[in-house]
Amino acid sequence: MSLRNEAADDAGRRSISEVVAERIRGYMLTEALRPGDRLGREEDLAANFGVSRPTLREALRLLSSEHLIRASKGPGGGIFVAATAEEGIGLSVSSTVASMLDAQSIEIDELLETRLLLEIPLAGLAAQRARDDDLEALEALVADVESAASDPDRLADVDARIHRLVAKIADNRLAAAFTGWIVDVLAPRLRPLIAPALVETVIIDQHRDLLDAIARGDPVAAERAMREHLVYLRDLVTAVSPRDTKLRNRVL
C-alpha cells in the first residue's frame, strides 16, 4: 500500500492528507474491500505513506466524514472499512439532503421532482435486468404490502423496501447510491404529511402494477407504473398544502 512518492508528487497541488486519503480510497477499490475489512493500525498506515501521525489522522478524518472508514480501539483494533465507495456516496448525499431540509434551503417539490428523474429510469432498468430470485423477493414484498394495508407504519416500511429493491435490481450501483436519500431522508418526513390523504388500496395496486411490469420484462410499462406511483405521492403533497411549498418544508 506504500504510495509515499505519489503523495509527495501531488503535495504541491493538494495537502498531503488529501493525497493520502485519495490513495486509501484507491486501495479500497483496487482490493475490493468490504465493510468490516481491516486496513491496519494507524501507525502502520502512517509508516506506509511516509507521513506523520497527525497527517495520517487528518486523512482518516476526511475518509470518516465520507462514511468510508471507522476506527476501533483495543486488542484487534485499528482502521476498518465502514462502507463501499457507492455506499459512502449514498450516505453523504443523504446527510446533505437532510441538512438542506433542516435548514429549509430546498423545497419539497424540488426533491419530489428529483425523485421522478431518478426512480422512473431505474424501474425500466429493473424490468430489463431482473432475475428469477429478484422477482421472488419483489413478489414477497408486494404481498407484504397487501397484508399491511391496515398498518400505516408497516406499509411505509415495506414501500421503502420495495423502492430499495427496485434500485438494486436495476444493477447500477452509482444510480442506486444517489437514490438512498429518498428512502433514508425524504420518505420518513413525507409519511406524516400525506398520511391523512393516502389511500392504501391505491398504493397496493400501484405496487402490483410495477411488479407485473418488471416480471414481464416490460421497461416501458415499469416506468409508467413507477411514474404513476410517484406522481400520486406528489399530488398528495399538493392536496395537503397546495399553495405554500415552504410551509410544507417547515412541516417536514
C-alpha positions in Angstrom: 0.0 0.0 0.0 3.1 2.3 0.1 2.5 5.2 -2.2 4.6 7.8 -0.4 6.3 9.0 -3.6 2.9 9.7 -5.3 1.8 11.6 -2.3 4.9 13.7 -2.4 4.4 14.5 -6.1 0.8 15.7 -5.6 1.5 17.6 -2.4 2.1 20.9 -4.3 -1.5 20.9 -5.6 -3.2 19.5 -2.5 -2.4 18.9 1.1 -0.6 15.6 1.8 -3.5 14.4 3.9 -5.9 14.8 0.9 -3.5 12.9 -1.2 -3.2 10.1 1.3 -6.9 9.9 1.7 -7.3 9.5 -2.1 -4.7 6.7 -2.1 -6.5 4.9 0.6 -9.7 5.2 -1.3 -8.0 3.8 -4.4 -6.6 0.9 -2.4 -10.0 0.1 -1.0 -11.4 0.0 -4.5 -8.5 -2.0 -6.1 -8.6 -4.6 -3.3 -12.4 -4.7 -3.4 -12.5 -4.2 0.3 -15.9 -4.7 2.0 -17.3 -3.2 5.2 -15.6 -4.8 8.2 -12.3 -5.4 6.4 -9.3 -4.2 8.3 -7.0 -1.6 6.7 -4.4 -1.7 9.5 -3.2 0.2 12.5 -2.8 3.9 12.4 1.0 3.7 12.9 1.3 1.2 10.1 -0.6 3.4 7.7 1.5 6.4 8.6 4.7 4.5 8.0 3.4 3.1 4.7 2.7 6.6 3.4 5.8 8.2 5.0 3.7 10.8 6.8 3.4 11.9 10.4 0.7 10.5 12.6 -1.1 13.9 12.7 -1.2 14.0 8.8 -2.5 10.4 8.7 -5.1 11.3 11.2 -6.3 14.2 9.1 -6.6 11.8 6.1 -8.6 9.4 8.1 -10.8 12.2 9.3 -11.6 13.0 5.7 -12.4 9.4 4.9 -14.5 9.2 8.1 -16.5 12.3 7.0 -17.3 10.4 3.8 -18.5 7.4 5.8 -15.8 5.2 4.3 -13.8 4.1 7.4 -14.1 3.7 11.1 -11.6 3.3 14.0 -11.7 0.7 16.7 -9.6 0.7 19.8 -8.3 -2.2 22.0 -7.0 -5.6 21.1 -7.6 -6.3 17.4 -8.4 -2.7 16.8 -7.3 -0.4 14.0 -8.8 1.2 11.0 -11.7 -0.7 9.3 -13.7 -0.2 6.1 -17.2 1.2 7.1 -18.8 1.4 3.7 -18.0 0.7 0.0 -17.5 3.7 -2.3 -21.0 3.7 -3.6 -22.4 3.3 -0.1 -20.3 6.2 1.1 -21.7 8.4 -1.7 -25.2 7.4 -0.7 -24.7 8.2 2.9 -23.0 11.6 2.1 -25.9 12.5 -0.3 -28.5 11.5 2.4 -26.7 13.6 5.0 -26.5 16.6 2.7 -30.2 16.4 1.8 -31.2 16.1 5.4 -29.2 19.2 6.3 -30.8 21.1 3.4 -34.2 20.1 4.6 -33.4 21.1 8.2 -32.1 24.4 7.0 -35.1 24.9 4.7 -32.8 25.6 1.8 -34.6 23.3 -0.5 -38.3 22.9 -1.3 -40.0 19.6 -1.1 -41.3 20.0 -4.7 -37.7 20.0 -5.9 -37.0 16.8 -4.1 -40.1 15.1 -5.5 -39.2 16.2 -9.0 -35.7 14.8 -8.5 -37.2 11.5 -7.3 -39.2 11.3 -10.6 -36.0 11.8 -12.6 -34.1 9.1 -10.7 -36.6 6.3 -9.9 -38.5 6.1 -13.2 -35.5 5.1 -15.3 -34.4 2.7 -12.6 -37.7 0.9 -12.9 -37.1 0.5 -16.6 -33.7 -1.0 -16.0 -35.1 -3.3 -13.3 -37.5 -4.7 -15.9 -34.6 -5.4 -18.2 -32.3 -7.0 -15.7 -34.5 -8.8 -13.1 -33.6 -12.4 -12.4 -35.8 -15.1 -11.0 -34.6 -14.5 -7.4 -35.2 -10.8 -7.8 -38.8 -11.4 -8.9 -39.3 -13.7 -5.9 -38.1 -11.1 -3.5 -40.2 -8.4 -5.1 -43.3 -10.6 -5.1 -42.8 -11.3 -1.4 -42.6 -7.6 -0.6 -45.7 -6.8 -2.7 -47.5 -9.5 -0.8 -46.4 -7.8 2.4 -47.8 -4.5 1.2 -51.1 -6.2 0.6 -51.2 -7.6 4.1 -50.1 -4.3 5.7 -52.9 -2.2 4.3 -54.3 -1.6 7.8 -51.0 -0.8 9.4 -49.6 2.6 8.1 -46.2 2.3 9.7 -45.6 -1.2 8.3 -47.0 -0.2 4.9 -44.5 2.7 4.8 -41.6 0.4 5.8 -42.5 -2.2 3.1 -42.9 0.6 0.5 -39.4 1.8 1.3 -38.0 -1.7 0.9 -39.6 -2.1 -2.5 -38.0 1.1 -3.7 -34.6 0.0 -2.4 -35.1 -3.4 -4.1 -36.1 -1.9 -7.5 -32.9 0.2 -7.4 -30.8 -2.9 -6.5 -32.4 -4.9 -9.3 -31.6 -2.1 -11.8 -28.0 -3.1 -11.1 -26.5 0.4 -11.5 -24.6 0.9 -8.2 -23.9 4.6 -8.7 -27.5 5.4 -9.6 -28.7 3.4 -6.7 -26.4 5.3 -4.4 -27.9 8.6 -5.5 -31.4 7.3 -4.6 -30.6 6.4 -1.0 -31.7 9.8 0.4 -35.2 9.1 -0.9 -35.8 6.2 1.5 -33.5 7.4 4.3 -34.5 11.1 4.4 -37.5 12.0 2.2 -39.9 9.1 2.8 -39.9 9.3 6.7 -40.6 13.1 6.6 -43.1 12.7 3.8 -45.1 10.0 5.6 -46.9 12.0 8.3 -47.6 14.8 5.8 -49.5 12.8 3.3 -51.0 10.2 5.7 -54.4 11.9 6.1 -55.0 11.7 2.3 -53.3 8.4 1.5 -55.5 5.6 0.1 -53.8 2.3 0.9 -55.5 0.3 -1.8 -54.1 2.7 -4.4 -50.6 2.1 -3.2 -51.2 -1.7 -3.3 -52.5 -1.6 -6.8 -49.6 0.6 -8.0 -47.0 -1.8 -6.5 -48.7 -4.7 -8.1 -48.7 -3.0 -11.5 -44.9 -2.3 -11.0 -44.2 -5.9 -10.1 -46.2 -7.2 -13.1 -44.4 -5.0 -15.5 -41.0 -6.0 -14.1 -41.9 -9.7 -14.2 -42.9 -9.3 -17.9 -39.6 -7.7 -18.7 -41.5 -4.6 -20.0 -39.4 -1.5 -19.3 -42.0 0.9 -20.7 -44.7 -0.4 -18.5 -42.4 -0.5 -15.5 -41.5 3.2 -16.0 -45.2 4.0 -16.4 -46.1 2.2 -13.2 -43.4 3.9 -11.3 -44.3 7.3 -12.7 -48.0 6.8 -11.7 -46.9 5.9 -8.2 -44.6 8.8 -7.7 -47.0 11.3 -9.3 -49.7 10.1 -7.0 -47.5 10.8 -4.0 -46.6 14.2 -5.3 -50.2 15.0 -5.9 -51.0 14.1 -2.3 -48.5 16.7 -1.1 -50.2 19.3 -3.3 -53.6 18.3 -2.0 -52.4 18.6 1.6 -51.0 22.1 1.1 -51.4 23.3 -2.4 -50.3 26.9 -2.1 -47.3 27.1 0.3 -44.4 24.8 -0.5 -42.1 26.5 2.0 -44.7 25.8 4.7 -44.6 22.1 3.7 -40.8 22.3 4.2 -41.3 23.6 7.7 -43.8 20.8 8.5 -41.2 18.3 7.2 
